[in-house]
Amino acid sequence: TAINLAGAIAKAGQLRVLLLDTDLRRPAVAQMLGRKGRGDPGLVDAILEPVQTLEKTIWRLDPFNLSVVTTRRVEADTYDLLASSRLGELISDARQHYDYVLLDSPPVLPAPDCRLLAEWIDGFLIVVAADKTPRKLLEETLLSLGPTKILGLIFNGESYRHSRYGKYYYAYYGRR
């Protein structure tokens, strides 16, 4: 969802968009873009090695006008990495050079990762898996972040069985 959103924003207004993979427990951006296992420097490297600038970790997808910083899985010290002032410096630097900086993060609950990231960002777009995310979990998520940090909700994977058009809609338009 973050990749699609970042690409759509970049293409819509020819804006400079940077996508940062900040899910250090289960990073997915590199894999989804076919970059996993290439050994590219990423966000963790930029946090741990101050000589590693953000610019050196950026991978550009020129056809989409999109820049991406991937990351690698970290078994320990995730909290310390995300709480580091170095991450704040990197995000601040990115904001100087890009119109939008989007962070692909882990789920808000149960880990504290998103609450740590909240210090460095304007707000969250919460992705909700339609027909899968329990209402109670969504309520807890929204309460844990507070109303000033929530920019909106993105419903992903809508089930069309609940659509008022149902199968007829797709059958009709599929014949054209």
Beta strands, then each sheet from edge to edge (+ up, - down):
strand 1: 17-21
strand 2: 59-61
strand 3: 66-69
strand 4: 100-104
strand 5: 124-129
strand 6: 150-156
sheet 1: 2+ 3- 1- 4-
sheet 2: 5+ 6+
end
